[in-house]
């Protein structure tokens, strides 16, 4: 993290002695550029929009002013909310809460409250009712929920609102919750909007929620774009000079083996591997540790459908490792403070998109010695139904996520090669996915495993296999019952008709019989007219009236 020559103790307006002491105890003396530019503005009651990259020190840039602003307020009552910090994910909110804790503790009567999903909302409500809350730090969904359910919280004197990773807040679909939260807050407040990129949506939010904001844009020392030196063009990349980004281009059926090669080649490194869906994380988190070449590796999974306690444990475990692999979705895509991470990999079409955005990339070479892992994955699927089912779920979830993704320019659905993708996933057979049936997607490149009955593959876990057998027996019994019901249906219908007739009164039965007799007489009269006109012969007439046995023998 780059530092300036400005000390925290030199900033104007001056930071309070307790905050400076907390900074010293935490090992902070000099400011980063974003901190030097932003802290004086917020402390001077200016609204700010801050455009700065992840890792630039944004958290302290808003935590320190927030603490100083709250210090100037009179002792708040237990349920008077003076400040709110909103971030897009539970992990980032928790990180902000823990970073802020040493500085908030310098405020004698301010009670902070972390509000994130994954825990019972009733527990949060009960805690607020009993202990109060003056500073709320959390995700938009849980904050919105708390505001909807609780009338006890008073926002009339709110001093400061911080929106961290604002572009992700909007990109993840939180507009409704954000708008609801902001409309409940007083207009005479300080607002800080922090983001790595200033999108149009962020600009609109800035216009709606901030009053004459000061724009702060902090750029790290960047690489010069390839060829710009020779051409005299001074255009610089958005890639910091200390960051090297390399990409590989390979067929879908080779991606998994190239990934494993990268992981084994960089065994001593700390690596984050991003996947498109939670099901993909579950699958590769199950499969990769079973590969012989990765058995000694530390692999940790993290995604949004895990329980909150499991997510926190996973993130803490990976953060503490000196080397290891985190398999995750974009729940950990930005803002988290994880030291020593070395590698990120993306799709081929994404490379061109990044170039347009002036992100400097270099093309690497695919390894010819990448391990052949497909047979090993398939072997694992044959031995354990858990691997088989997770693979199918991951494959289907990937296809659907690809199809439904907003950025169709990057994720070109109709160019997706299903066959090669399934091969790269190590599937035994391709599932009958409706999306595949109804679109002309390529099945080329997939070789199914022959002479295998997927239903016979068992769970390695004995209790799960026992339950599966029970479920199969119950399913067979239900199907047999349905078949029996189908066979019995005509008989039952006849019986029910007779029963219904018996239940009728004698008068009703006579009336019904009269109508039926009338219809029969009318029908026979019409057939007789046809016989006289020669339209039908005597044999046909007899068949239609049921009197064949009355015809003379021939």
C-alpha positions as CSV (number, residue, x, y, z in Angstrom):
1,X,0.0,0.0,0.0
2,X,1.5,3.3,-1.1
3,X,2.0,6.0,1.6
4,X,2.4,9.8,1.4
5,X,4.6,12.0,3.5
6,X,1.6,13.2,5.4
7,X,1.3,12.0,9.0
8,X,-2.1,11.4,10.6
9,X,-1.0,13.8,13.3
10,X,-0.5,16.6,10.6
11,X,-4.0,16.5,9.2
12,X,-6.3,19.5,9.4
13,X,-8.8,19.6,11.1
14,X,-6.7,17.8,13.7
15,X,-7.7,14.3,14.7
16,X,-8.4,13.8,18.4
17,X,-5.8,12.5,20.8
18,X,-7.6,9.2,21.4
19,X,-7.8,8.5,17.7
20,X,-4.1,9.3,17.2
21,X,-3.2,7.0,20.1
22,X,-5.3,4.2,18.5
23,X,-3.6,4.8,15.2
24,X,-0.2,4.5,16.8
25,X,-1.1,1.4,18.7
26,X,-2.3,-0.2,15.4
27,X,1.0,0.8,13.7
28,X,-0.3,3.6,11.5
29,X,1.7,6.8,11.2
30,X,1.6,8.0,7.5
31,X,-1.5,8.4,5.4
32,X,-2.2,6.7,2.1
33,X,-3.2,9.2,-0.7
34,X,-6.9,8.5,-0.4
35,X,-6.7,9.0,3.4
36,X,-4.8,12.3,3.1
37,X,-7.3,13.6,0.6
38,X,-10.6,12.4,2.1
39,X,-10.2,12.6,5.9
40,X,-9.9,16.4,6.0
41,X,-12.9,16.8,3.7
42,X,-15.3,14.6,5.7
43,X,-14.0,16.1,9.0
44,X,-14.9,19.5,7.5
45,X,-18.5,18.4,6.9
46,X,-18.0,18.0,3.1
47,X,-19.8,15.3,1.2
48,X,-17.4,13.3,-0.9
49,X,-17.4,10.8,-3.8
50,X,-14.2,8.8,-3.7
51,X,-12.9,6.8,-6.7
52,X,-10.0,4.7,-5.4
53,X,-8.8,1.1,-6.0
54,X,-9.1,-1.7,-3.6
55,X,-6.2,-1.8,-1.2
56,X,-5.8,2.0,-1.1
57,X,-6.8,2.4,2.5
58,X,-10.4,3.5,2.0
59,X,-11.7,1.9,5.2
60,X,-9.7,4.2,7.5
61,X,-10.5,7.1,5.1
62,X,-14.1,7.0,6.2
63,X,-13.9,5.3,9.7
64,X,-11.7,8.0,11.2
65,X,-13.9,11.0,10.1
66,X,-17.0,9.1,11.2
67,X,-15.5,8.6,14.6
68,X,-14.5,12.3,14.9
69,X,-17.9,13.5,13.7
70,X,-19.7,11.3,16.3
71,X,-17.3,12.5,19.0
72,X,-18.5,16.1,18.4
73,X,-22.1,15.0,19.0
74,X,-23.7,15.1,22.5
75,X,-24.1,11.8,24.2
76,X,-26.7,10.0,22.1
77,X,-29.6,8.2,23.6
78,X,-29.5,4.4,23.3
79,X,-31.7,4.1,20.2
80,X,-30.6,7.3,18.4
81,X,-28.7,6.4,15.3
82,X,-25.9,8.8,14.5
83,X,-24.0,7.0,11.7
84,X,-24.5,4.2,9.1
85,X,-21.9,2.3,7.0
86,X,-23.3,0.2,4.2
87,X,-21.3,-2.4,2.2
88,X,-22.4,-5.1,-0.3
89,X,-21.3,-8.3,1.5
90,X,-21.3,-9.8,5.0
91,X,-17.6,-10.4,4.8
92,X,-16.8,-6.8,4.0
93,X,-19.2,-5.4,6.6
94,X,-17.6,-7.7,9.2
95,X,-14.1,-6.5,8.2
96,X,-15.1,-2.9,8.4
97,X,-16.7,-3.5,11.9
98,X,-13.5,-5.1,13.2
99,X,-11.2,-2.4,11.6
100,X,-13.3,0.3,13.2
101,X,-13.6,-1.3,16.6
102,X,-10.3,0.2,18.1
103,X,-11.4,3.7,17.1
104,X,-15.1,3.4,18.0
105,X,-14.0,2.2,21.5
106,X,-12.6,5.7,22.1
107,X,-16.2,7.0,22.1
108,X,-17.6,6.4,25.6
109,X,-21.3,6.3,24.8
110,X,-21.5,5.1,21.2
111,X,-22.8,1.6,20.7
112,X,-21.9,0.0,17.4
113,X,-24.0,-2.8,15.8
114,X,-23.0,-5.2,13.0
115,X,-26.1,-6.1,10.9
116,X,-25.6,-8.8,8.3
117,X,-27.5,-11.8,7.1
118,X,-26.9,-15.4,8.0
119,X,-28.2,-14.9,11.6
120,X,-31.7,-14.6,13.0
121,X,-33.0,-11.1,12.5
122,X,-34.9,-11.5,15.8
123,X,-31.6,-11.8,17.6
124,X,-30.5,-8.5,16.2
125,X,-33.8,-6.9,17.1
126,X,-33.6,-8.2,20.6
127,X,-30.0,-6.9,21.1
128,X,-30.9,-3.5,19.8
129,X,-33.9,-3.3,22.1
130,X,-31.9,-4.3,25.1
131,X,-28.5,-2.5,24.4
132,X,-29.3,0.2,21.9
133,X,-27.4,1.1,18.7
134,X,-25.9,4.4,17.7
135,X,-23.8,3.3,14.8
136,X,-25.0,0.7,12.3
137,X,-22.6,-1.2,10.0
138,X,-24.0,-3.8,7.7
139,X,-25.4,-5.0,4.4
140,X,-28.4,-3.2,2.7
141,X,-30.7,-6.2,3.0
142,X,-30.4,-6.6,6.8
143,X,-30.4,-2.8,7.4
144,X,-33.6,-2.5,5.3
145,X,-35.1,-5.4,7.2
146,X,-34.3,-3.9,10.6
147,X,-35.7,-0.5,9.6
148,X,-38.9,-2.1,8.3
149,X,-39.4,-4.1,11.6
150,X,-38.3,-1.6,14.2
151,X,-39.9,1.8,15.1
152,X,-37.7,2.2,18.2
153,X,-34.7,3.5,16.2
154,X,-34.5,7.3,15.7
155,X,-32.7,8.5,12.6
156,X,-33.7,12.2,12.8
157,X,-30.3,13.4,14.0
158,X,-28.1,11.1,11.8
159,X,-24.8,12.7,11.2
160,X,-23.1,10.6,8.6
161,X,-23.8,7.9,6.0
162,X,-21.1,5.9,4.2
163,X,-21.7,3.8,1.1
164,X,-18.7,1.5,0.6
165,X,-18.1,-0.3,-2.8
166,X,-21.0,1.7,-4.1
167,X,-20.7,0.3,-7.6
168,X,-21.1,-3.2,-6.3
169,X,-24.0,-2.2,-4.1
170,X,-25.9,-1.1,-7.2
171,X,-24.5,-3.9,-9.4
172,X,-25.8,-6.6,-7.0
173,X,-29.4,-5.3,-7.2
174,X,-29.7,-3.4,-3.9
175,X,-31.2,-0.2,-5.4
176,X,-34.6,-0.7,-3.8
177,X,-33.2,-1.3,-0.3
178,X,-30.7,1.7,-0.7
179,X,-33.4,4.0,-1.8
180,X,-35.7,3.0,1.1
181,X,-32.9,3.5,3.6
182,X,-31.8,6.8,2.2
183,X,-35.4,8.2,2.1
184,X,-35.7,7.6,5.9
185,X,-32.6,9.7,6.7
186,X,-32.4,13.4,7.2
187,X,-31.1,15.5,4.2
188,X,-28.8,17.6,6.4
189,X,-26.1,14.9,6.9
190,X,-22.6,14.1,5.7
191,X,-22.4,11.4,3.0
192,X,-19.4,9.6,1.7
193,X,-19.7,7.5,-1.4
194,X,-16.7,5.2,-2.0
195,X,-16.1,3.1,-5.1
196,X,-13.4,1.5,-7.2
197,X,-15.2,2.6,-10.4
198,X,-17.6,5.5,-11.1
199,X,-20.4,4.0,-13.1
200,X,-23.4,5.9,-14.4
201,X,-25.5,4.3,-11.6
202,X,-23.0,5.6,-9.1
203,X,-23.1,9.0,-10.6
204,X,-26.9,9.0,-10.4
205,X,-26.8,7.9,-6.7
206,X,-24.3,10.7,-6.1
207,X,-26.7,13.3,-7.5
208,X,-29.6,11.9,-5.5
209,X,-27.9,11.4,-2.1
210,X,-25.1,14.0,-1.8
211,X,-25.1,17.7,-1.5
212,X,-22.4,19.4,-3.7
213,X,-19.9,16.6,-3.2
214,X,-16.2,17.0,-3.6
215,X,-14.8,14.4,-6.0
216,X,-11.7,12.6,-4.9
217,X,-9.9,10.4,-7.5
218,X,-6.8,8.5,-6.4
219,X,-4.8,6.5,-8.9
220,X,-1.9,4.2,-8.1
221,X,1.3,4.4,-10.1
222,X,0.2,2.6,-13.2
223,X,1.9,0.6,-16.0
224,X,2.4,2.1,-19.4
225,X,0.3,0.4,-22.1
226,X,2.2,-1.8,-24.5
227,X,3.6,0.3,-27.4
228,X,2.8,3.7,-25.9
229,X,6.4,4.6,-25.2
230,X,7.4,4.2,-28.8
231,X,4.5,6.1,-30.1
232,X,4.9,8.9,-27.7
233,X,1.4,8.2,-26.3
234,X,1.3,8.8,-22.5
235,X,-1.9,6.9,-21.9
236,X,-1.4,4.8,-18.8
237,X,-3.1,1.6,-17.7
238,X,-5.3,1.2,-14.7
239,X,-3.1,-1.7,-13.6
240,X,-0.9,-0.7,-10.7
241,X,2.8,-1.0,-11.5
242,X,3.3,-3.7,-8.8
243,X,0.5,-5.9,-10.3
244,X,1.2,-8.5,-13.0
245,X,-1.9,-9.9,-14.8
246,X,-1.4,-12.8,-17.2
247,X,-4.1,-14.8,-19.1
248,X,-4.2,-18.2,-20.8
249,X,-6.5,-19.2,-23.7
250,X,-7.5,-22.9,-23.9
251,X,-10.4,-25.0,-24.9
252,X,-13.2,-25.7,-22.3
253,X,-12.2,-29.3,-21.9
254,X,-8.6,-28.3,-21.0
255,X,-9.4,-25.5,-18.5
256,X,-9.6,-27.8,-15.4
257,X,-6.2,-29.4,-16.2
258,X,-4.6,-26.0,-16.9
259,X,-6.0,-24.8,-13.6
260,X,-4.5,-27.7,-11.7
261,X,-1.2,-27.2,-13.4
262,X,-1.1,-23.5,-12.2
263,X,-2.0,-24.6,-8.7
264,X,0.7,-27.3,-8.5
265,X,3.3,-25.0,-10.2
266,X,2.6,-22.3,-7.5
267,X,2.3,-24.6,-4.5
268,X,4.1,-22.0,-2.3
269,X,1.7,-19.2,-3.3
270,X,-1.6,-17.9,-2.1
271,X,-4.2,-18.2,-4.7
272,X,-7.9,-17.2,-5.1
273,X,-9.9,-19.1,-7.8
274,X,-13.2,-17.5,-8.7
275,X,-16.1,-19.5,-10.0
276,X,-19.4,-18.3,-11.5
277,X,-21.8,-20.1,-9.1
278,X,-22.0,-21.5,-5.6
279,X,-22.6,-25.0,-7.1
280,X,-19.3,-24.8,-9.0
281,X,-17.5,-23.9,-5.8
282,X,-19.1,-26.9,-4.1
283,X,-18.1,-29.2,-6.9
284,X,-14.5,-28.2,-7.4
285,X,-14.1,-27.9,-3.6
286,X,-15.1,-31.6,-3.5
287,X,-13.1,-32.8,-6.5
288,X,-9.8,-30.9,-6.4
289,X,-8.7,-32.3,-2.9
290,X,-9.3,-35.9,-4.3
291,X,-6.7,-35.4,-7.1
292,X,-3.4,-37.1,-6.2
293,X,-1.4,-34.0,-7.2
294,X,-3.3,-31.7,-4.8
295,X,-3.7,-34.0,-1.8
296,X,-1.2,-32.0,0.3
297,X,-2.7,-28.6,-0.6
298,X,-4.9,-26.4,1.7
299,X,-8.1,-25.8,-0.3
300,X,-10.9,-23.7,1.3
301,X,-14.4,-23.0,-0.2
302,X,-16.4,-19.8,0.3
303,X,-19.7,-18.8,-1.3
304,X,-22.9,-17.0,-0.5
305,X,-25.1,-20.0,0.3
306,X,-22.9,-21.2,3.1
307,X,-23.9,-20.5,6.7
308,X,-22.6,-17.3,8.1
309,X,-20.4,-19.0,10.7
310,X,-18.9,-21.3,8.0
311,X,-18.2,-18.2,5.8
312,X,-16.4,-16.4,8.6
313,X,-14.4,-19.5,9.5
314,X,-13.4,-20.1,5.8
315,X,-12.3,-16.5,5.3
316,X,-10.4,-16.4,8.6
317,X,-8.6,-19.7,7.8
318,X,-7.5,-18.5,4.3
319,X,-6.4,-15.1,5.7
320,X,-4.2,-16.8,8.3
321,X,-2.5,-19.1,5.7
322,X,0.9,-18.3,4.3
323,X,0.1,-20.4,1.2
324,X,-3.2,-22.1,0.1
325,X,-6.1,-21.9,-2.3
326,X,-9.5,-20.2,-1.8
327,X,-12.3,-21.4,-4.1
328,X,-15.0,-18.8,-4.1
329,X,-17.7,-16.8,-5.9
330,X,-17.7,-13.0,-6.2
331,X,-18.7,-12.9,-2.5
332,X,-15.0,-12.3,-2.0
333,X,-14.4,-10.3,-5.2
334,X,-13.5,-6.9,-3.8
335,X,-12.7,-5.0,-0.6
336,X,-11.6,-7.8,1.6
337,X,-8.2,-7.3,3.2
338,X,-6.3,-10.6,2.4
339,X,-2.6,-10.2,2.3
340,X,-0.3,-12.0,-0.2
341,X,-2.7,-13.2,-2.9
342,X,-0.9,-14.0,-6.2
343,X,-3.3,-15.3,-9.0
344,X,-6.6,-14.5,-10.8
345,X,-7.8,-16.2,-14.0
346,X,-10.5,-15.0,-16.5
347,X,-12.4,-15.8,-19.7
348,X,-10.9,-15.1,-23.1
349,X,-13.6,-12.6,-24.1
350,X,-13.0,-10.8,-20.8
351,X,-9.4,-10.0,-21.9
352,X,-10.6,-7.7,-24.7
353,X,-13.0,-6.0,-22.4
354,X,-10.2,-5.3,-19.9
355,X,-8.0,-4.0,-22.7
356,X,-10.7,-1.5,-23.6
357,X,-10.7,-0.4,-20.0
358,X,-6.9,0.2,-20.2
359,X,-6.1,-2.8,-18.0
360,X,-2.6,-4.1,-18.9
361,X,-2.5,-7.9,-19.5
362,X,0.1,-10.3,-20.9
363,X,-0.7,-13.6,-22.6
364,X,0.8,-16.7,-21.1
365,X,1.3,-20.1,-22.7
366,X,-0.7,-23.1,-21.9
367,X,1.3,-25.9,-20.3
368,X,1.8,-28.9,-22.5
369,X,2.7,-30.9,-19.4
370,X,-0.6,-30.1,-17.6
371,X,-1.8,-33.2,-15.7
372,X,-4.5,-35.4,-17.3
373,X,-7.1,-35.3,-14.5
374,X,-10.4,-36.1,-16.3
375,X,-10.0,-39.9,-15.8
376,X,-9.2,-39.3,-12.1
377,X,-12.3,-37.0,-11.7
378,X,-14.5,-39.6,-13.4
379,X,-13.1,-42.4,-11.2
380,X,-14.1,-40.3,-8.1
381,X,-17.6,-39.8,-9.5
382,X,-18.0,-43.6,-10.0
383,X,-17.0,-44.3,-6.4
384,X,-19.1,-41.6,-4.8
385,X,-22.5,-40.3,-5.8
386,X,-21.8,-37.0,-4.0
387,X,-19.1,-36.2,-6.6
388,X,-21.5,-37.3,-9.4
389,X,-24.4,-35.2,-8.3
390,X,-22.3,-32.1,-7.4
391,X,-20.7,-32.3,-10.9
392,X,-24.1,-32.3,-12.6
393,X,-25.4,-29.4,-10.5
394,X,-22.3,-27.4,-11.2
395,X,-22.5,-28.0,-14.9
396,X,-26.2,-27.0,-15.1
397,X,-25.7,-24.0,-12.9
398,X,-22.8,-22.8,-15.0
399,X,-24.8,-23.1,-18.3
400,X,-27.7,-21.2,-16.8
401,X,-25.5,-18.5,-15.2
402,X,-23.8,-18.1,-18.6
403,X,-27.1,-17.7,-20.4
404,X,-28.7,-15.3,-17.9
405,X,-25.6,-13.1,-17.3
406,X,-26.2,-9.4,-18.0
407,X,-22.9,-9.0,-19.9
408,X,-23.8,-11.0,-23.1
409,X,-20.9,-9.4,-24.9
410,X,-18.4,-11.2,-22.7
411,X,-20.4,-14.4,-22.0
412,X,-21.6,-15.4,-25.4
413,X,-24.2,-17.9,-24.7
414,X,-24.6,-19.3,-28.3
415,X,-20.9,-19.9,-28.6
416,X,-20.8,-22.1,-25.5
417,X,-19.4,-25.6,-26.3
418,X,-21.4,-27.9,-24.0
419,X,-19.6,-31.0,-25.0
420,X,-16.1,-29.7,-24.2
421,X,-17.4,-28.1,-21.0
422,X,-18.9,-31.3,-19.8
423,X,-15.6,-33.1,-20.6
424,X,-13.7,-30.5,-18.6
425,X,-16.0,-31.1,-15.7
426,X,-15.3,-34.8,-15.8
427,X,-18.9,-35.8,-16.2
428,X,-19.7,-39.4,-16.8
429,X,-22.7,-38.5,-19.1
430,X,-24.2,-35.2,-20.2
431,X,-27.5,-34.4,-18.4
432,X,-30.6,-33.8,-20.5
433,X,-30.7,-30.1,-19.9
434,X,-33.7,-28.3,-21.5
435,X,-31.5,-25.3,-22.4
436,X,-29.2,-27.7,-24.4
437,X,-32.1,-29.4,-26.2
438,X,-33.7,-26.2,-27.3
439,X,-30.6,-24.5,-28.6
440,X,-28.0,-25.4,-31.2
441,X,-25.1,-25.7,-28.8
442,X,-22.2,-27.9,-29.7
443,X,-22.0,-31.3,-28.0
444,X,-18.8,-32.0,-29.8
445,X,-15.8,-33.1,-27.7
446,X,-17.7,-35.1,-25.1
447,X,-17.1,-38.9,-24.8
448,X,-19.6,-40.5,-22.4
449,X,-18.7,-43.3,-20.2
450,X,-20.3,-46.5,-21.6
451,X,-21.9,-49.4,-19.8
452,X,-22.6,-47.6,-16.6
453,X,-25.9,-47.2,-14.7
454,X,-25.8,-43.9,-12.9
455,X,-28.6,-45.1,-10.5
456,X,-26.3,-47.8,-9.2
457,X,-23.6,-45.4,-8.1
458,X,-23.6,-45.2,-4.3
459,X,-22.8,-42.5,-1.8
460,X,-19.5,-43.0,0.0
461,X,-21.2,-41.7,3.1
462,X,-23.1,-44.8,4.5
463,X,-25.9,-42.8,6.2
464,X,-26.6,-40.9,2.9
465,X,-26.6,-44.1,0.9
466,X,-29.0,-45.7,3.4
467,X,-31.4,-42.7,3.1
468,X,-31.1,-42.9,-0.7
469,X,-32.1,-46.5,-0.7
470,X,-35.1,-45.7,1.5
471,X,-36.1,-42.9,-0.9
472,X,-35.8,-45.2,-3.9
473,X,-38.0,-47.8,-2.3
474,X,-40.5,-45.2,-1.4
475,X,-40.4,-43.9,-5.0
476,X,-40.9,-47.4,-6.4
477,X,-43.8,-48.0,-4.0
478,X,-45.4,-44.7,-5.0
479,X,-45.1,-45.6,-8.7
480,X,-46.5,-49.0,-8.2
481,X,-49.5,-47.5,-6.3
482,X,-50.1,-45.1,-9.2
483,X,-50.1,-47.9,-11.7
484,X,-52.5,-49.9,-9.6
485,X,-54.8,-46.8,-9.3
486,X,-54.7,-46.4,-13.1
487,X,-55.8,-50.1,-13.6
488,X,-58.6,-49.7,-11.0
489,X,-59.9,-46.5,-12.3
490,X,-62.3,-47.8,-15.0
491,X,-63.8,-50.3,-12.5
492,X,-64.1,-47.6,-9.9
493,X,-65.8,-45.3,-12.3
494,X,-68.4,-48.0,-13.2
495,X,-68.9,-48.8,-9.6
496,X,-69.3,-45.1,-8.7
497,X,-71.9,-44.7,-11.5
498,X,-73.9,-47.6,-10.2
499,X,-73.6,-46.3,-6.6
500,X,-74.7,-42.9,-7.7
501,X,-77.8,-44.4,-9.3
502,X,-78.6,-46.4,-6.2
503,X,-78.5,-43.2,-4.1
504,X,-81.1,-41.5,-6.3
505,X,-84.8,-41.7,-5.4
506,X,-87.0,-44.0,-7.4
507,X,-88.6,-41.0,-9.1
508,X,-85.1,-39.7,-10.1
509,X,-84.1,-43.1,-11.4
510,X,-87.2,-43.3,-13.5
511,X,-86.7,-39.8,-14.9
512,X,-83.1,-40.7,-15.8
513,X,-84.1,-44.0,-17.4
514,X,-86.8,-42.2,-19.4
515,X,-84.3,-39.7,-20.9
516,X,-82.0,-42.6,-21.8
517,X,-84.8,-44.6,-23.4
518,X,-85.9,-41.6,-25.4
519,X,-82.4,-41.1,-26.7
520,X,-82.1,-44.7,-27.6
521,X,-85.4,-44.7,-29.5
522,X,-84.5,-41.6,-31.4
523,X,-81.1,-43.1,-32.4
524,X,-82.7,-46.4,-33.6
525,X,-85.4,-44.4,-35.6
526,X,-82.6,-42.5,-37.5
527,X,-80.8,-45.8,-38.2
528,X,-84.1,-47.3,-39.5
529,X,-84.6,-44.4,-41.9
530,X,-81.0,-45.0,-43.2
531,X,-81.8,-48.7,-43.7
532,X,-84.9,-47.9,-45.7
533,X,-83.0,-45.4,-47.9
534,X,-80.3,-48.0,-48.5
535,X,-77.6,-45.9,-46.7
536,X,-76.8,-49.0,-44.6
537,X,-77.6,-52.7,-45.0
538,X,-79.3,-55.0,-42.5
539,X,-76.0,-56.4,-41.2
540,X,-74.8,-52.8,-40.4
541,X,-78.1,-51.9,-38.9
542,X,-78.0,-55.0,-36.6
543,X,-74.4,-54.2,-35.5
544,X,-75.3,-50.5,-34.7
545,X,-78.4,-51.5,-32.7
546,X,-76.9,-54.6,-31.0
547,X,-79.2,-57.1,-32.6
548,X,-76.7,-59.2,-34.6
549,X,-77.9,-62.4,-32.8
550,X,-81.4,-61.9,-34.2
551,X,-80.2,-62.2,-37.8
552,X,-81.0,-65.5,-39.6
553,X,-78.0,-67.8,-40.1
554,X,-76.4,-67.7,-43.5
